[in-house]
Amino acid sequence: MPKKNIEELKKEIKKLVSEIAEVSEDELKEDARFTEDLGIDSMMALEIIASLEKKYKLIIPEEKIPTIRSLKNVYDLLEELYLKE
């Protein structure tokens, strides 16, 4: 399966996060903080992580999870994990 380019990846991630967070994609800015700005609680955060792991068939290291505080953090992490394979 060919790797997706980063723009496709970002679009998919944004859609996934907006569905779980119940926030429209328009409201979901790259630098919006999950907890403070979007009201994403720990259960939603775990759902986002689990969905990303399943969709992209990767494992997000536990020590990286606390660094995921915004959509931009998700993009950066996925880029690092997904594109390095």
VMD Tcl script that builds the backbone (N, CA, C; Angstrom):
set m [mol new atoms 255]
animate dup $m
set s [atomselect $m all]
$s set {name element resname resid chain x y z} {
  {N N MET 1 A 0.840 -1.180 0.000}
  {CA C MET 1 A 0.000 0.000 0.000}
  {C C MET 1 A 0.888 1.247 0.000}
  {N N PRO 2 A 0.667 2.150 -0.952}
  {CA C PRO 2 A 1.516 3.342 -0.988}
  {C C PRO 2 A 1.228 4.268 0.188}
  {N N LYS 3 A 2.265 4.944 0.630}
  {CA C LYS 3 A 2.105 5.905 1.729}
  {C C LYS 3 A 1.282 7.086 1.232}
  {N N LYS 4 A 0.489 7.630 2.115}
  {CA C LYS 4 A -0.276 8.825 1.774}
  {C C LYS 4 A 0.636 10.034 1.932}
  {N N ASN 5 A 0.348 11.063 1.164}
  {CA C ASN 5 A 1.142 12.270 1.383}
  {C C ASN 5 A 0.636 12.964 2.641}
  {N N ILE 6 A 1.407 13.891 3.130}
  {CA C ILE 6 A 1.120 14.497 4.428}
  {C C ILE 6 A -0.196 15.282 4.409}
  {N N GLU 7 A -0.543 15.883 3.276}
  {CA C GLU 7 A -1.806 16.633 3.209}
  {C C GLU 7 A -3.011 15.707 3.333}
  {N N GLU 8 A -2.964 14.558 2.663}
  {CA C GLU 8 A -4.042 13.564 2.781}
  {C C GLU 8 A -4.151 13.095 4.225}
  {N N LEU 9 A -3.003 12.837 4.818}
  {CA C LEU 9 A -2.938 12.374 6.194}
  {C C LEU 9 A -3.579 13.401 7.130}
  {N N LYS 10 A -3.222 14.666 6.958}
  {CA C LYS 10 A -3.768 15.725 7.808}
  {C C LYS 10 A -5.288 15.814 7.671}
  {N N LYS 11 A -5.781 15.693 6.454}
  {CA C LYS 11 A -7.229 15.756 6.216}
  {C C LYS 11 A -7.945 14.632 6.962}
  {N N GLU 12 A -7.408 13.425 6.842}
  {CA C GLU 12 A -8.010 12.264 7.508}
  {C C GLU 12 A -7.971 12.411 9.031}
  {N N ILE 13 A -6.853 12.864 9.544}
  {CA C ILE 13 A -6.698 13.027 10.994}
  {C C ILE 13 A -7.660 14.083 11.507}
  {N N LYS 14 A -7.769 15.183 10.790}
  {CA C LYS 14 A -8.654 16.270 11.202}
  {C C LYS 14 A -10.101 15.779 11.251}
  {N N LYS 15 A -10.493 15.005 10.245}
  {CA C LYS 15 A -11.863 14.460 10.191}
  {C C LYS 15 A -12.096 13.535 11.390}
  {N N LEU 16 A -11.145 12.655 11.644}
  {CA C LEU 16 A -11.262 11.707 12.750}
  {C C LEU 16 A -11.375 12.440 14.095}
  {N N VAL 17 A -10.509 13.412 14.328}
  {CA C VAL 17 A -10.520 14.162 15.593}
  {C C VAL 17 A -11.819 14.953 15.721}
  {N N SER 18 A -12.271 15.560 14.636}
  {CA C SER 18 A -13.505 16.362 14.716}
  {C C SER 18 A -14.708 15.475 15.043}
  {N N GLU 19 A -14.738 14.256 14.508}
  {CA C GLU 19 A -15.844 13.337 14.810}
  {C C GLU 19 A -15.836 12.926 16.279}
  {N N ILE 20 A -14.683 12.570 16.793}
  {CA C ILE 20 A -14.589 12.131 18.188}
  {C C ILE 20 A -14.862 13.294 19.145}
  {N N ALA 21 A -14.319 14.472 18.813}
  {CA C ALA 21 A -14.470 15.635 19.690}
  {C C ALA 21 A -15.829 16.317 19.528}
  {N N GLU 22 A -16.572 15.883 18.496}
  {CA C GLU 22 A -17.862 16.491 18.181}
  {C C GLU 22 A -17.720 17.994 17.968}
  {N N VAL 23 A -16.713 18.342 17.171}
  {CA C VAL 23 A -16.424 19.724 16.809}
  {C C VAL 23 A -16.356 19.752 15.284}
  {N N SER 24 A -16.899 20.799 14.670}
  {CA C SER 24 A -16.843 20.854 13.208}
  {C C SER 24 A -15.395 21.023 12.753}
  {N N GLU 25 A -15.107 20.516 11.559}
  {CA C GLU 25 A -13.738 20.613 11.042}
  {C C GLU 25 A -13.315 22.075 10.904}
  {N N ASP 26 A -14.268 22.967 10.646}
  {CA C ASP 26 A -13.954 24.398 10.522}
  {C C ASP 26 A -13.466 24.971 11.848}
  {N N GLU 27 A -14.050 24.503 12.942}
  {CA C GLU 27 A -13.665 24.991 14.273}
  {C C GLU 27 A -12.334 24.405 14.740}
  {N N LEU 28 A -11.970 23.296 14.152}
  {CA C LEU 28 A -10.794 22.553 14.603}
  {C C LEU 28 A -9.526 23.137 13.989}
  {N N LYS 29 A -8.949 24.092 14.678}
  {CA C LYS 29 A -7.724 24.738 14.205}
  {C C LYS 29 A -6.516 23.926 14.667}
  {N N GLU 30 A -5.439 24.001 13.889}
  {CA C GLU 30 A -4.228 23.231 14.204}
  {C C GLU 30 A -3.702 23.480 15.602}
  {N N ASP 31 A -3.793 24.737 16.052}
  {CA C ASP 31 A -3.201 25.072 17.340}
  {C C ASP 31 A -4.215 25.112 18.485}
  {N N ALA 32 A -5.466 24.719 18.210}
  {CA C ALA 32 A -6.467 24.674 19.289}
  {C C ALA 32 A -6.059 23.581 20.276}
  {N N ARG 33 A -6.032 23.940 21.544}
  {CA C ARG 33 A -5.644 22.959 22.568}
  {C C ARG 33 A -6.837 22.044 22.841}
  {N N PHE 34 A -6.567 20.752 22.858}
  {CA C PHE 34 A -7.641 19.775 23.004}
  {C C PHE 34 A -8.482 19.998 24.257}
  {N N THR 35 A -7.837 20.068 25.394}
  {CA C THR 35 A -8.573 20.169 26.647}
  {C C THR 35 A -9.157 21.555 26.848}
  {N N GLU 36 A -8.292 22.559 26.805}
  {CA C GLU 36 A -8.709 23.918 27.135}
  {C C GLU 36 A -9.655 24.524 26.105}
  {N N ASP 37 A -9.367 24.349 24.807}
  {CA C ASP 37 A -10.153 25.012 23.768}
  {C C ASP 37 A -11.303 24.163 23.236}
  {N N LEU 38 A -11.112 22.848 23.225}
  {CA C LEU 38 A -12.103 21.984 22.579}
  {C C LEU 38 A -12.881 21.105 23.558}
  {N N GLY 39 A -12.469 21.097 24.820}
  {CA C GLY 39 A -13.186 20.304 25.815}
  {C C GLY 39 A -13.030 18.803 25.647}
  {N N ILE 40 A -11.924 18.381 25.049}
  {CA C ILE 40 A -11.677 16.950 24.876}
  {C C ILE 40 A -11.209 16.386 26.216}
  {N N ASP 41 A -11.947 15.402 26.719}
  {CA C ASP 41 A -11.570 14.796 27.995}
  {C C ASP 41 A -10.647 13.595 27.763}
  {N N SER 42 A -10.227 12.968 28.855}
  {CA C SER 42 A -9.246 11.885 28.730}
  {C C SER 42 A -9.805 10.693 27.957}
  {N N MET 43 A -11.101 10.425 28.086}
  {CA C MET 43 A -11.696 9.303 27.346}
  {C C MET 43 A -11.686 9.590 25.845}
  {N N MET 44 A -12.006 10.819 25.471}
  {CA C MET 44 A -11.964 11.191 24.049}
  {C C MET 44 A -10.534 11.115 23.527}
  {N N ALA 45 A -9.595 11.565 24.343}
  {CA C ALA 45 A -8.187 11.537 23.941}
  {C C ALA 45 A -7.736 10.096 23.684}
  {N N LEU 46 A -8.135 9.194 24.565}
  {CA C LEU 46 A -7.782 7.782 24.372}
  {C C LEU 46 A -8.438 7.221 23.115}
  {N N GLU 47 A -9.660 7.640 22.848}
  {CA C GLU 47 A -10.360 7.190 21.645}
  {C C GLU 47 A -9.638 7.692 20.388}
  {N N ILE 48 A -9.174 8.935 20.436}
  {CA C ILE 48 A -8.425 9.488 19.305}
  {C C ILE 48 A -7.155 8.665 19.075}
  {N N ILE 49 A -6.429 8.405 20.143}
  {CA C ILE 49 A -5.176 7.641 20.037}
  {C C ILE 49 A -5.439 6.233 19.507}
  {N N ALA 50 A -6.444 5.562 20.070}
  {CA C ALA 50 A -6.770 4.203 19.627}
  {C C ALA 50 A -7.183 4.196 18.154}
  {N N SER 51 A -7.958 5.184 17.748}
  {CA C SER 51 A -8.408 5.263 16.353}
  {C C SER 51 A -7.238 5.488 15.403}
  {N N LEU 52 A -6.317 6.347 15.806}
  {CA C LEU 52 A -5.139 6.604 14.976}
  {C C LEU 52 A -4.279 5.345 14.852}
  {N N GLU 53 A -4.088 4.665 15.967}
  {CA C GLU 53 A -3.272 3.440 15.950}
  {C C GLU 53 A -3.897 2.394 15.035}
  {N N LYS 54 A -5.202 2.246 15.130}
  {CA C LYS 54 A -5.897 1.241 14.326}
  {C C LYS 54 A -5.885 1.615 12.844}
  {N N LYS 55 A -6.220 2.860 12.549}
  {CA C LYS 55 A -6.312 3.310 11.162}
  {C C LYS 55 A -4.976 3.236 10.436}
  {N N TYR 56 A -3.914 3.635 11.118}
  {CA C TYR 56 A -2.597 3.695 10.471}
  {C C TYR 56 A -1.677 2.545 10.854}
  {N N LYS 57 A -2.230 1.579 11.582}
  {CA C LYS 57 A -1.490 0.375 11.959}
  {C C LYS 57 A -0.126 0.711 12.580}
  {N N LEU 58 A -0.183 1.551 13.614}
  {CA C LEU 58 A 1.048 1.872 14.324}
  {C C LEU 58 A 0.767 1.943 15.808}
  {N N ILE 59 A 1.844 2.022 16.555}
  {CA C ILE 59 A 1.724 2.103 18.009}
  {C C ILE 59 A 2.307 3.439 18.442}
  {N N ILE 60 A 1.500 4.200 19.148}
  {CA C ILE 60 A 1.977 5.473 19.678}
  {C C ILE 60 A 2.614 5.171 21.034}
  {N N PRO 61 A 3.917 5.427 21.171}
  {CA C PRO 61 A 4.597 5.130 22.435}
  {C C PRO 61 A 3.951 5.882 23.602}
  {N N GLU 62 A 3.820 5.197 24.726}
  {CA C GLU 62 A 3.156 5.786 25.895}
  {C C GLU 62 A 3.758 7.119 26.312}
  {N N GLU 63 A 5.080 7.246 26.195}
  {CA C GLU 63 A 5.706 8.493 26.628}
  {C C GLU 63 A 5.368 9.670 25.713}
  {N N LYS 64 A 4.861 9.376 24.503}
  {CA C LYS 64 A 4.482 10.438 23.565}
  {C C LYS 64 A 3.062 10.951 23.834}
  {N N ILE 65 A 2.240 10.142 24.473}
  {CA C ILE 65 A 0.828 10.496 24.658}
  {C C ILE 65 A 0.634 11.840 25.372}
  {N N PRO 66 A 1.358 12.130 26.442}
  {CA C PRO 66 A 1.149 13.439 27.092}
  {C C PRO 66 A 1.516 14.636 26.215}
  {N N THR 67 A 2.277 14.416 25.150}
  {CA C THR 67 A 2.668 15.530 24.273}
  {C C THR 67 A 1.577 15.883 23.270}
  {N N ILE 68 A 0.538 15.063 23.209}
  {CA C ILE 68 A -0.531 15.290 22.236}
  {C C ILE 68 A -1.555 16.232 22.850}
  {N N ARG 69 A -1.385 17.515 22.552}
  {CA C ARG 69 A -2.263 18.522 23.151}
  {C C ARG 69 A -3.033 19.322 22.126}
  {N N SER 70 A -2.704 19.141 20.840}
  {CA C SER 70 A -3.389 19.882 19.785}
  {C C SER 70 A -3.333 19.069 18.497}
  {N N LEU 71 A -4.074 19.517 17.517}
  {CA C LEU 71 A -4.072 18.838 16.227}
  {C C LEU 71 A -2.676 18.864 15.617}
  {N N LYS 72 A -1.978 19.974 15.788}
  {CA C LYS 72 A -0.614 20.076 15.254}
  {C C LYS 72 A 0.290 19.016 15.886}
  {N N ASN 73 A 0.130 18.772 17.189}
  {CA C ASN 73 A 0.916 17.719 17.849}
  {C C ASN 73 A 0.619 16.357 17.229}
  {N N VAL 74 A -0.653 16.113 16.925}
  {CA C VAL 74 A -1.041 14.838 16.305}
  {C C VAL 74 A -0.380 14.732 14.933}
  {N N TYR 75 A -0.460 15.803 14.145}
  {CA C TYR 75 A 0.159 15.792 12.816}
  {C C TYR 75 A 1.646 15.475 12.913}
  {N N ASP 76 A 2.336 16.183 13.802}
  {CA C ASP 76 A 3.783 16.003 13.937}
  {C C ASP 76 A 4.135 14.568 14.340}
  {N N LEU 77 A 3.393 14.053 15.300}
  {CA C LEU 77 A 3.657 12.702 15.788}
  {C C LEU 77 A 3.380 11.658 14.711}
  {N N LEU 78 A 2.248 11.801 14.026}
  {CA C LEU 78 A 1.896 10.840 12.984}
  {C C LEU 78 A 2.893 10.902 11.835}
  {N N GLU 79 A 3.312 12.103 11.517}
  {CA C GLU 79 A 4.302 12.273 10.455}
  {C C GLU 79 A 5.576 11.516 10.840}
  {N N GLU 80 A 5.988 11.689 12.080}
  {CA C GLU 80 A 7.203 11.030 12.583}
  {C C GLU 80 A 7.049 9.508 12.568}
  {N N LEU 81 A 5.917 9.005 13.071}
  {CA C LEU 81 A 5.735 7.550 13.175}
  {C C LEU 81 A 5.345 6.898 11.856}
  {N N TYR 82 A 4.461 7.520 11.125}
  {CA C TYR 82 A 3.893 6.917 9.922}
  {C C TYR 82 A 4.852 6.994 8.734}
  {N N LEU 83 A 5.474 8.136 8.582}
  {CA C LEU 83 A 6.313 8.327 7.398}
  {C C LEU 83 A 7.704 7.733 7.543}
  {N N LYS 84 A 8.098 7.395 8.772}
  {CA C LYS 84 A 9.452 6.844 8.954}
  {C C LYS 84 A 9.510 5.360 8.620}
  {N N GLU 85 A 8.345 4.718 8.559}
  {CA C GLU 85 A 8.332 3.259 8.321}
  {C C GLU 85 A 8.934 2.907 6.972}
}
mol reanalyze $m
mol bondsrecalc $m
mol representation Tube
mol addrep $m
